Every structure is written in structure tokens, then in C-alpha cells.
Amino acid sequence: MKPHLRVLTFSIMAIIPPYAVAQEVGTLSVFMLKDGKPLVKNEILIDSKKTIYTDSDGSAKIKLKIGEHQIEIFGKSRNNKNLGYFKKPVLIKEGKDTQVVASFTMDEPEIDIDTPIGESESSAKKEKELKAKGLGTLNGRVITTDKGAPIAGARVFVKGTSIDTRTDDNGNFSVKIPADSDVSVSVVHSAYSAQTLSEINVAKDGSVSRTIKLTPASLELEEFVVLAPKIEGSIADIMTEEKESSAIANILGSEEFSKKGDGNAAAALKRVTGITLVGGKNIYVRGLGERYSNIEMNSLPLPSPDPTKRTVPLDIFPSSVIGSLKVQKSASADIPSSFGGGYIDIRTKDKTDENFIKVSLGTKGNSNTGKESNNYAGSSTDWLGYDNGYRAIVNSILSAGEVRVGERVKGFTTDYFTEDELVTFTKDYVDRNYNLHKRELPIGFSGSIEAAENFTIKDDHKISVFGNYGYSQDHKLVDENFFGYDMNSQGVLNTQADKYGTNNKVYSSYYQGGSLNLGYNYLDLFKLKYTKLYTRNAKQAARVVDGIMGSNYDHLTKYYLDWEERILNVDQLNGEFDYQLFDKKAKASFGLEYAEANLYQPNNYHYSYITA
């Protein structure tokens, strides 16, 4: 038993001494504010060991041993967004309160650490000095700015002291403050903006009165001013980019598209100075045709679905997938040198700071909507923008008319085919309804859905998903009168029209398409984005031309039954990362792309009659 007793005795003696000596302590007060309003339940880490949280007034108080400590402050908004971070040393003095005020604003966050002056003093010495200097009284009333109503429960503290009190039911408070000294008094309430009064001076045994007005948080509308994020495609974002551009450039954003009602990229570009739109889809920049221009998407080239054109028709890009349009008219190192007129970069929507689902529906019409118009029988899937094979020429005719290099082109005559084969070809070719019928011109319709979702992994990795799909159809009726004047034998233009008639055109346009963006962002240093874009544009035309025409001045009636599909299918991978080269900030960008464009015109049919 003796060995055990000795161990127990030694242990007791080892534990008793630390508690036998009184610990010397001070206090630490932390106040966290966002635009003057308290931040509730925000984390404060002390010496990487102990965690405390702010209360409803945005404050936290704790007793600590005297000496130096390290605090870490993590600012977060009510919706858990990071506002800022501080890591600072603080000095705790015996019997005194060290105050830390962390303010988070739209600009750089600020921290103010107020360490009490002087070394540790005994209670008797402090009491003696306090009596020698004296105290004064500060009487105050806290009210609202809008109605002047008293605010109960507002917290009042004096900077550099341990004075901490609250207002009564009538908003009044009274505190003793050091005399003949300039002091600062702060008032905090969870439902109001904080207020600080500086340079309050009171004589010994005297008193002063102050009225402090607090602004209700609901009146400040900080969600619209202070917390507004940078919005991609907004007018403010576009103006900033234009101002910082070193080249001659015009930029159009998605916000402007929606305000002006632009349905596609072509409609938006009509407003840009120096650009002329031809045929509703091709551009002329400063008088130079489309062959002198470059059109890219996210700074990567695109193929054209029109084999006779160098650039992509702009009407196949719906405004719903466009974040912004950049039109550059001067050369710079970051764009291809193969343009002489203009360079257009179509930048798809990338990301948003908020998660949302947006559904839009719309209709459109004109003065001819509901009027009787011409139409012809198409496929059952025309409304989706593609022909299901109803108009297509049968394979037997296509095979018979195939062009082979080095061989004579075959004509559909008895020189190359038998009469029975020609009869079969004719039956197969006319195996559809080519007659026109009347209908009321339909009203236009459009609909779209957009959605975005953002994910954050360990605060450093951000993933964004954005997608949209849109569908629209539009119908137009155009009636025209045409006149042609010939010259007589003396070379003088006739005064009366030699050729004249009417041109009735009915167009139906169908569009469907969408985009998908997957983005990854690591601390704004490395960004990666995958973009998928698919658009399908179809146009049906029924045209009837009636009148005197041709070299023989015959009365003709001509019918044109047309169908055209244009398809663009794009997959892109873009990335960029920031780095330093010789102590200079630099940025590297890269991109990969697979793009395919198609034009489909199945058996457009034209026929004429001589009218008696």
C-alpha cells in the first residue's frame, strides 16, 4: 500500500499549486457589423482552440488570461455567403477590456483593435486614480429615424472601457464616463443600423445629454445596393468592359436584348453603328461583305450551314443563349487576322450567382394575323423544325441521278433509262400533295425555360450548371405588287409597265434549341467551362407570283413550295488560368471545339402555269 500512497500524494501535490494561485485575467469584446448592422452567429476562433459566436447584437465577450492571443474572425451573411476573414493578434491586460470591431462593407473589410493603455495596476491604485480624475454622466435616448419611436434593449458601450449597458423601455440610458476626456459611444441593435458618437466630453461631476437615431434595417435596402453582385450581360457590366477595352469595340448584353425584344443575334446587331444586316441574317461591316468578317462563339471559330457563305448566319443564335455580343472593328493580338471588316464574338451565358428556374411564354402577331393565307401540305413534324421524310426525294431517284467523277451526268431521258423506269420515277417523285390550300395565318408563339445551380466544395472549388431550352414559331404574310419597264427601240424607257403582277408570300419559321454550360472555378485562378449548343431553324415558304412576265409577256402563275432546315451543333471546352511571369500578372487561355453545321432543303418544288 505504501508505494501506491506515495504516488497518490505526489499527484495531489502536483495538481493543487495551479489552483492555489489566482489567475490574472482581462476581457475581450468583439463586435461584427455588416454595413452597420450586427452579424449574428458569426464564428470567432481564439488561439486555434476555443470558438465563440456573436449574439443578436453582433457581439461576443470572453475572459482571457493576460498576454497576447490570436483571434480569427469569419464573416458570413445571413444567407451564409463569405464576407471576409481576419487573423490578428490581440493583447489582453489585467482587469481591462480589449475591444475589436470588424466591419464588412462593399469595399475592403476593416478591423479596429482598441487595446487599453497602461500596465496592470492593483485595484486600490486604479480606484485612487479614478477618484482623482473623476467621472461625469452621459444621459442618452435612442430613437428611430423614421418615426422617432424609442428603441428598447439597444446595447450601449463606451470604447476603451468596460462600460456596457442597455436602454430601458423608453429608449433611455445613463452611464458614468471618464471626465475631461473625449470618448466614443456606440449603440447597437439587431433590428437597426449601428451608430457611433465621437468626441463626447463631460466635466467632472457634470452631465451631458445626447439623442441617438438609428435607421431601421428595412429602410436601407442594402440588398439592392451593397450586396448586388456583378451580373453577366448587364448594362453596367458591358459599360465597364467597353471602357477597359484597348480596341474599337461595341458590346451588347443580354439585359439590352430583353429590353429591346431582340429574338436573335441578327436583330440585336442592327443597332450597332457601322453594321448593316442583309437578308435578316448576314452582316456587312463598314460596307464590307460577310466574306471579310469573322464570327466566333466563345472565341472559337464556327462552320457555316450555308455552303455559299463564309460566316455563320446570325439568325440561328437565339438571344436566350447569348450572354453578350462583342463587335470589334480593329485588330488586336487575341483575335484572328483573317478579317478586314469586323469580328463578332458570340459569348454564351456562363453562370449566375443565384440558383433559379425561369419559365417564359410569349405570343406575337401582326396586322395580317388571322387573315386568309396560302399554305401547302407538309410533314407532321414541321412544327418541331424538321421534316420527317415526307418531302424527301426517294432513294431510287437519288441513286439514278448520282453524279460520278469522270462520267457523263445522266439525264432522266430514254437515252439513259427505259420508259418503265421513267414512269416509276415520275410516280415516286409526285407521291405527295403539291396543291395549295387556304388557312388563317396563325399567331406566333414562343416559350423558354432556364435553370441554374451552383455548388461550393470546401470554399475553394465552385461548380456552376446553367442550361436553357427555347422553342418559337412565327408566321408572316407579305403581299407585293411588282412592275417592270422595258425600253423601246429608241432606247427610251416606256412610261407604262410592260410587266406587272402580284407576289404573295407566306413564311412560317420554327426554331428549337438550347445550351448547357458546366463551369468549374478554383479560387478565380483556374477556370474551366464546357459549352453545348444545339440550334435548329426551319423555314417554310409558300409563294404565288401572278401577272404578266417573261420575254413573251405571257400571263403566268408561278408556285414556289420551299422548306429549309439549318442546324448547328457545337461542343466546346474553354479554360483559363492566372499566373505570374517575371513578377508580372499573366493569363493563359485555351479552347477545344467540335462543331458541325448542316443545311437541308428536301425537294423544293417550283411550277408554273400559263393563264389564259
C-alpha positions in Angstrom: 0.0 0.0 0.0 2.8 2.4 0.7 4.1 2.7 -2.9 0.5 3.5 -4.0 0.1 6.0 -1.3 3.3 7.9 -2.3 2.1 8.2 -5.9 -1.3 9.5 -4.8 0.3 12.0 -2.5 2.6 13.2 -5.3 -0.3 13.6 -7.7 -2.3 15.7 -5.3 0.6 18.0 -4.6 1.1 18.4 -8.4 -2.5 19.5 -9.0 -3.0 21.8 -6.1 -0.5 24.6 -6.9 -2.0 25.9 -10.2 -5.3 26.5 -8.4 -3.7 27.8 -5.4 -2.6 31.0 -7.3 -5.3 33.4 -8.6 -5.2 33.8 -12.3 -4.7 37.2 -13.8 -7.4 37.9 -16.5 -8.9 40.5 -18.7 -11.7 40.5 -21.2 -12.0 40.5 -25.0 -15.1 42.1 -26.7 -15.7 41.5 -30.4 -18.3 43.4 -32.5 -19.1 42.3 -36.0 -21.1 44.6 -38.3 -22.2 44.4 -42.0 -23.0 47.8 -43.3 -23.7 49.0 -39.8 -26.0 46.0 -38.9 -25.0 43.2 -36.5 -23.8 39.9 -37.8 -25.5 37.1 -35.8 -24.0 33.7 -35.0 -20.6 34.5 -36.7 -17.7 32.4 -35.6 -14.6 33.7 -33.7 -11.7 31.3 -33.1 -9.3 32.1 -30.2 -5.8 30.6 -30.2 -7.0 28.0 -32.7 -8.7 26.2 -29.7 -11.8 27.9 -28.4 -14.7 29.0 -30.6 -17.3 31.6 -29.6 -20.2 33.1 -31.6 -21.7 36.6 -31.8 -25.2 37.2 -30.3 -28.2 39.0 -31.6 -26.3 42.3 -31.2 -23.4 41.1 -33.2 -21.1 41.0 -30.2 -19.2 38.4 -28.2 -17.3 38.7 -24.9 -14.9 36.3 -23.2 -12.5 36.3 -20.3 -8.9 35.5 -21.2 -5.5 35.3 -19.5 -3.4 38.4 -19.7 -0.9 38.4 -22.5 -1.0 38.0 -26.3 -3.7 35.9 -28.0 -4.5 35.2 -31.6 -8.1 35.6 -32.9 -9.6 34.5 -36.2 -12.9 36.2 -37.4 -15.0 34.6 -40.1 -17.6 37.0 -41.5 -20.7 35.4 -43.1 -24.0 37.0 -44.2 -27.5 35.7 -43.3 -27.6 33.6 -46.5 -24.2 32.1 -45.5 -22.1 34.0 -48.1 -18.5 34.7 -47.1 -17.9 38.4 -46.3 -14.3 38.3 -45.2 -11.7 36.9 -42.8 -9.3 38.4 -40.3 -6.4 36.8 -38.4 -5.0 39.2 -35.8 -3.0 39.2 -32.5 -4.6 40.9 -29.6 -3.2 42.0 -26.2 -5.2 41.3 -23.0 -4.4 43.3 -19.9 -5.4 42.7 -16.3 -8.8 43.9 -15.4 -9.3 45.7 -18.8 -11.4 45.1 -21.8 -9.8 44.9 -25.3 -12.3 45.7 -28.0 -12.3 44.5 -31.6 -14.7 45.9 -34.2 -14.8 44.1 -37.5 -16.7 46.0 -40.2 -17.7 44.3 -43.5 -18.7 46.6 -46.4 -18.9 46.6 -50.2 -15.3 47.8 -50.2 -12.4 46.2 -48.3 -13.4 44.8 -44.8 -11.9 46.8 -41.9 -10.9 45.8 -38.4 -10.3 48.2 -35.5 -8.5 46.9 -32.4 -8.6 49.0 -29.3 -6.1 47.9 -26.7 -6.3 49.6 -23.2 -3.4 51.9 -22.4 -1.2 51.3 -19.4 0.2 48.3 -17.5 -1.6 46.2 -15.0 -2.5 48.0 -11.8 -3.8 46.9 -8.5 -7.4 47.6 -7.6 -6.5 50.1 -5.0 -4.3 52.1 -7.3 -7.0 52.1 -10.1 -9.6 53.2 -7.6 -7.4 56.0 -6.3 -6.7 57.3 -9.9 -10.3 57.1 -10.8 -11.3 59.2 -7.8 -8.6 61.8 -8.7 -9.7 62.1 -12.3 -13.4 61.9 -11.6 -16.4 60.9 -13.7 -19.3 62.5 -15.5 -22.7 61.4 -16.5 -23.9 60.7 -20.1 -27.7 60.6 -20.4 -29.0 59.4 -23.7 -32.1 58.5 -25.6 -32.2 56.1 -28.6 -35.0 56.6 -31.1 -35.8 55.6 -34.7 -35.1 58.0 -37.6 -38.4 57.5 -39.4 -41.0 57.9 -36.6 -38.9 59.0 -33.6 -40.1 56.0 -31.5 -38.0 54.9 -28.6 -35.8 51.8 -29.0 -35.8 49.4 -26.1 -33.0 47.0 -25.4 -30.3 48.8 -27.6 -26.8 47.9 -26.4 -24.6 50.9 -25.4 -20.9 50.6 -24.9 -18.1 53.1 -24.4 -14.9 52.5 -26.4 -11.8 51.8 -24.4 -13.7 51.0 -21.2 -15.7 48.1 -19.7 -18.9 50.2 -19.7 -21.7 48.2 -21.3 -25.4 48.8 -20.7 -28.8 48.7 -22.5 -31.7 51.2 -23.0 -34.9 50.9 -21.0 -38.4 50.6 -22.4 -38.4 54.3 -23.1 -35.1 54.1 -25.0 -33.2 55.9 -22.2 -29.8 55.1 -20.7 -27.4 56.7 -18.3 -23.8 55.8 -17.8 -20.8 57.2 -16.0 -17.9 58.0 -18.3 -14.4 59.4 -17.6 -14.4 63.1 -17.2 -12.5 65.6 -19.2 -11.7 63.0 -22.0 -13.0 62.6 -25.5 -14.8 59.3 -25.6 -16.7 57.4 -28.3 -20.1 55.8 -27.6 -21.5 53.1 -29.9 -25.1 51.9 -30.0 -26.1 48.5 -31.5 -29.4 46.8 -32.0 -30.2 43.7 -34.1 -33.1 45.4 -36.0 -31.3 48.7 -36.7 -28.0 50.1 -38.1 -25.3 50.7 -35.6 -24.4 54.3 -34.7 -21.3 55.8 -33.1 -21.0 59.2 -31.4 -17.4 60.5 -31.2 -15.7 63.2 -29.1 -18.2 63.3 -26.2 -16.7 65.3 -23.3 -18.2 65.8 -19.9 -16.8 67.8 -17.0 -16.1 66.2 -13.6 -19.4 65.6 -11.8 -21.2 67.1 -14.7 -23.6 65.7 -17.2 -24.4 65.8 -20.9 -27.4 64.6 -22.9 -27.5 63.1 -26.4 -30.2 61.7 -28.7 -29.1 58.9 -30.9 -31.1 58.0 -34.0 -30.9 54.5 -35.5 -32.1 53.6 -39.1 -34.3 50.5 -39.4 -32.7 47.8 -41.4 -35.7 47.6 -43.7 -35.3 51.2 -44.9 -31.7 50.8 -46.0 -32.4 48.4 -49.0 -28.9 47.1 -48.8 -29.9 44.0 -50.9 -30.2 46.3 -53.9 -27.1 48.5 -53.4 -24.5 46.9 -51.2 -24.9 43.2 -51.9 -25.7 43.5 -55.7 -23.3 41.1 -57.5 -21.7 41.6 -60.9 -24.4 40.4 -63.4 -23.1 38.9 -66.6 -24.6 40.7 -69.6 -25.9 43.6 -67.6 -25.6 47.2 -68.9 -23.1 48.1 -66.1 -21.0 45.0 -66.9 -21.0 45.9 -70.6 -20.1 49.6 -70.0 -17.1 48.5 -67.8 -15.8 46.1 -70.5 -16.1 48.7 -73.2 -14.3 51.3 -71.1 -11.4 48.9 -70.4 -11.1 47.7 -74.0 -8.0 48.8 -75.8 -9.6 48.1 -79.3 -12.5 49.7 -81.1 -15.4 47.6 -79.9 -19.1 47.6 -79.3 -20.6 45.2 -76.8 -24.2 44.2 -76.4 -25.5 42.4 -73.3 -28.4 40.1 -72.5 -30.1 42.8 -70.4 -30.3 45.0 -73.5 -31.7 42.1 -75.6 -34.6 41.6 -73.3 -35.4 45.3 -73.1 -35.4 45.8 -76.9 -37.2 42.5 -77.6 -34.4 41.0 -79.8 -35.1 37.4 -80.7 -31.7 36.5 -82.1 -28.2 37.8 -82.6 -29.0 39.4 -86.0 -31.8 41.5 -84.6 -29.5 42.8 -81.8 -26.7 43.7 -84.2 -28.9 46.0 -86.2 -28.4 48.7 -83.6 -24.5 48.7 -83.8 -23.0 51.6 -85.7 -21.3 50.6 -88.9 -23.2 47.3 -89.3 -25.8 46.6 -92.0 -27.9 43.5 -91.9 -28.6 41.8 -95.2 -31.4 39.3 -95.6 -32.1 39.4 -91.9 -29.1 37.1 -91.2 -25.8 38.2 -92.9 -23.8 41.2 -91.9 -21.9 44.0 -93.7 -19.3 45.8 -91.5 -18.3 49.3 -92.7 -19.5 48.4 -96.2 -17.5 45.1 -96.5 -19.5 41.9 -97.0 -19.6 38.8 -94.9 -16.6 37.2 -96.6 -14.5 40.0 -94.9 -15.8 39.3 -91.4 -15.2 36.6 -88.7 -17.9 35.2 -86.5 -16.9 33.1 -83.5 -18.5 31.7 -80.4 -16.6 32.0 -77.1 -13.5 33.0 -79.2 -13.6 29.7 -81.2 -14.5 29.6 -85.0 -17.8 28.2 -86.3 -18.7 26.4 -89.5 -21.5 27.9 -91.7 -24.5 25.8 -92.5 -24.8 27.7 -95.8 -22.2 26.3 -98.3 -22.2 29.6 -100.3 -21.3 31.8 -97.3 -18.1 32.0 -95.3 -19.6 33.0 -92.0 -22.4 31.7 -89.8 -25.9 33.3 -90.4 -26.6 35.2 -87.2 -30.3 34.5 -87.1 -29.6 30.9 -85.9 -28.4 32.2 -82.5 -31.4 32.9 -80.2 -31.0 35.7 -77.7 -31.9 33.3 -74.8 -28.4 31.6 -75.0 -26.3 34.7 -75.5 -24.7 36.4 -72.6 -23.1 39.2 -74.6 -22.0 40.1 -78.2 -18.7 41.7 -78.9 -18.2 43.6 -82.2 -14.6 44.6 -82.8 -13.6 46.7 -85.8 -9.8 47.0 -85.2 -7.1 44.4 -85.0 -5.7 43.0 -81.7 -3.4 40.2 -80.8 -6.2 37.9 -79.3 -8.4 37.6 -82.4 -7.8 36.1 -85.9 -6.1 38.3 -88.5 -8.3 37.0 -91.4 -10.9 39.7 -91.2 -11.0 43.0 -92.9 -14.4 44.3 -91.9 -15.3 43.2 -88.4 -15.0 40.5 -85.8 -18.0 39.3 -83.8 -17.7 37.1 -80.8 -20.9 35.5 -79.5 -20.4 34.7 -75.9 -22.9 32.3 -74.5 -24.4 32.6 -71.0 -22.0 31.2 -68.5 -23.1 31.4 -64.9 -25.1 33.2 -62.4 -24.6 33.9 -58.7 -28.0 32.7 -57.8 -29.9 29.4 -58.2 -33.1 29.8 -60.2 -35.6 28.3 -62.6 -37.2 30.7 -65.1 -40.0 29.9 -67.4 -41.1 32.4 -70.1 -44.0 32.3 -72.5 -44.9 34.8 -75.3 -47.0 35.4 -78.3 -46.6 37.6 -81.3 -48.7 38.7 -84.2 -49.1 41.4 -86.8 -51.8 43.1 -88.8 -52.2 40.0 -91.1 -52.6 37.5 -88.2 -55.9 35.7 -88.7 -56.2 36.6 -92.4 -56.7 34.0 -95.1 -53.3 32.9 -96.4 -51.8 30.2 -98.7 -50.2 27.0 -97.3 -49.2 23.6 -98.6 -49.2 20.1 -97.0 -46.1 19.4 -95.1 -44.9 16.7 -92.7 -46.5 16.1 -89.3 -43.3 17.2 -87.6 -42.9 20.6 -89.3 -43.8 22.4 -86.1 -40.7 20.9 -84.5 -38.5 22.3 -87.2 -37.7 19.2 -89.1 -39.2 17.2 -92.0 -39.9 13.5 -91.2 -39.2 12.4 -94.7 -42.5 13.5 -96.4 -40.8 15.9 -98.7 -37.6 13.9 -99.4 -36.9 12.5 -102.8 -36.9 8.7 -102.8 -33.6 6.9 -102.8 -34.2 5.3 -106.2 -34.3 8.7 -107.9 -31.3 10.0 -106.0 -29.2 6.9 -106.9 -30.2 7.1 -110.5 -29.2 10.8 -110.7 -25.9 10.4 -108.7 -23.0 12.3 -110.2 -19.8 10.3 -110.5 -16.5 12.0 -111.2 -15.2 11.2 -114.8 -18.6 10.1 -116.0 -21.2 11.9 -118.0 -24.1 13.3 -116.0 -27.2 11.3 -116.6 -30.4 13.0 -117.6 -33.8 11.5 -116.9 -34.5 10.6 -120.6 -34.8 7.5 -122.6 -31.2 7.9 -123.5 -30.3 6.6 -120.0 -33.5 4.9 -118.7 -36.3 2.8 -120.0 -39.8 4.1 -120.3 -40.9 1.9 -117.4 -38.2 3.3 -115.2 -39.1 6.8 -116.1 -42.7 6.1 -115.3 -41.7 4.7 -111.9 -39.5 7.7 -111.2 -42.4 10.1 -112.1 -44.8 8.2 -109.8 -42.3 8.2 -106.9 -41.5 11.9 -107.4 -45.1 13.2 -107.3 -46.1 11.0 -104.5 -47.0 14.0 -102.3 -49.6 16.8 -102.4 -48.3 19.8 -104.2 -51.6 21.8 -104.1 -52.0 25.0 -102.2 -54.8 25.4 -99.7 -56.1 28.3 -97.7 -55.8 28.8 -93.9 -55.9 31.6 -91.4 -52.5 32.9 -90.6 -51.6 31.5 -87.2 -50.5 33.6 -84.2 -46.8 33.3 -83.2 -45.8 31.6 -80.1 -42.6 31.3 -78.0 -41.6 29.6 -74.8 -38.3 29.0 -72.9 -37.0 27.6 -69.7 -33.8 28.5 -67.9 -32.2 27.0 -64.8 -29.0 27.5 -62.8 -27.5 25.7 -59.9 -24.2 26.5 -58.0 -22.2 24.2 -55.8 -19.3 25.1 -53.5 -16.8 22.5 -52.2 -14.7 23.4 -49.3 -14.9 27.1 -50.1 -12.2 26.8 -52.8 -13.9 24.9 -55.6 -17.1 26.2 -57.3 -19.2 24.4 -59.8 -21.9 26.0 -61.8 -24.5 24.4 -64.0 -26.6 26.6 -66.4 -29.0 25.4 -69.1 -31.8 26.6 -71.2 -34.2 25.4 -73.9 -36.3 27.5 -76.2 -39.0 27.0 -78.8 -40.7 29.5 -81.1 -42.7 29.8 -84.2 -43.6 32.8 -86.3 -45.8 33.4 -89.3 -45.8 36.3 -91.8 -47.9 37.2 -94.8 -46.4 39.7 -97.3 -48.3 41.0 -100.4 -46.4 42.8 -103.0 -47.1 44.4 -106.4 -44.3 44.4 -109.0 -43.8 46.5 -112.1 -41.3 46.1 -114.9 -40.5 48.8 -117.6 -38.7 47.9 -120.8 -37.0 50.3 -123.3 -38.4 50.9 -126.8 -36.4 50.7 -130.0 -35.2 54.2 -129.5 -33.7 53.3 -126.0 -36.3 55.3 -124.1 -37.9 53.7 -121.1 -41.6 53.1 -121.5 -43.9 55.1 -119.4 -46.3 52.2 -118.8 -45.4 49.0 -117.2 -44.8 46.1 -119.6 -44.6 43.5 -116.8 -46.7 43.7 -113.7 -48.4 41.5 -111.2 -48.7 40.4 -107.6 -46.3 38.5 -105.3 -48.0 36.7 -102.4 -45.5 35.3 -99.8 -46.3 33.3 -96.7 -43.5 32.4 -94.3 -43.6 30.1 -91.3 -40.4 29.9 -89.2 -39.8 27.3 -86.5 -37.0 27.3 -84.0 -35.9 25.0 -81.2 -32.6 24.7 -79.4 -30.8 25.1 -76.2 -27.5 25.3 -74.4 -25.8 23.7 -71.5 -22.8 25.2 -69.5 -20.8 23.4 -66.9 -18.3 25.6 -65.1 -15.5 25.0 -62.6 -13.7 27.7 -60.7 -10.8 27.3 -58.4 -10.2 30.5 -56.4 -10.5 32.6 -59.6 -7.1 31.2 -60.6 -8.2 28.3 -62.8 -11.5 28.2 -64.7 -12.8 25.5 -66.9 -16.1 25.6 -68.9 -17.9 23.1 -71.1 -20.5 24.5 -73.5 -23.0 22.6 -75.5 -25.1 24.5 -78.1 -27.7 23.0 -80.4 -29.9 25.1 -82.7 -32.4 24.0 -85.4 -34.0 26.6 -87.6 -36.6 25.7 -90.2 -38.4 27.9 -92.7 -41.4 27.1 -94.8 -42.4 29.3 -97.7 -45.4 29.3 -99.9 -45.1 31.9 -102.7 -47.5 32.6 -105.5 -46.5 35.1 -108.3 -49.2 36.1 -110.8 -49.0 38.5 -113.6 -47.5 39.5 -117.0 -43.9 38.4 -117.1 -41.2 36.7 -119.2 -39.8 37.6 -122.5 -43.0 36.8 -124.3 -45.1 38.8 -121.9 -47.3 35.8 -121.0 -49.7 35.8 -118.2 -48.1 33.3 -115.8 -48.9 32.0 -112.4 -45.8 30.6 -110.6 -45.9 28.5 -107.4 -42.9 28.1 -105.0 -43.1 25.5 -102.3 -39.9 25.7 -100.2 -38.6 24.1 -97.0 -35.1 24.7 -95.4 -33.5 23.4 -92.2 -30.3 24.9 -90.8 -28.7 23.0 -87.9 -25.7 24.0 -85.7 -24.3 21.5 -83.2 -21.3 22.7 -81.1 -19.3 21.2 -78.2 -16.7 23.5 -76.6 -14.2 23.2 -73.8 -12.7 26.5 -72.7 -10.3 27.2 -69.9 -8.0 29.9 -68.4 -5.6 30.2 -65.6 -3.8 33.2 -64.0 -0.1 33.0 -63.1 2.9 35.3 -62.6 5.8 35.6 -65.1 8.8 37.6 -64.0 6.7 39.2 -61.2 4.0 40.2 -63.7 0.4 39.0 -63.7 -0.4 37.0 -66.8 -3.3 34.9 -68.1 -3.3 31.9 -70.4 -6.4 30.7 -72.2 -7.1 27.6 -74.2 -10.1 26.0 -76.1 -11.2 22.8 -77.8 -14.1 22.5 -80.1 -16.1 20.1 -82.2 -18.7 21.9 -84.4 -21.0 20.7 -87.1 -23.3 22.7 -89.4 -25.9 21.3 -91.8 -28.2 22.6 -94.5 -31.2 20.5 -95.6 -33.5 21.5 -98.5 -35.6 18.4 -99.3 -37.2 18.7 -102.8 -38.1 22.4 -103.0 -40.7 22.4 -105.7 -41.5 25.2 -108.3 -44.0 25.0 -111.1 -45.7 27.5 -113.4 -49.0 27.8 -115.4 -49.8 29.9 -118.4 -53.0 31.6 -117.6 -55.4 32.2 -120.5 
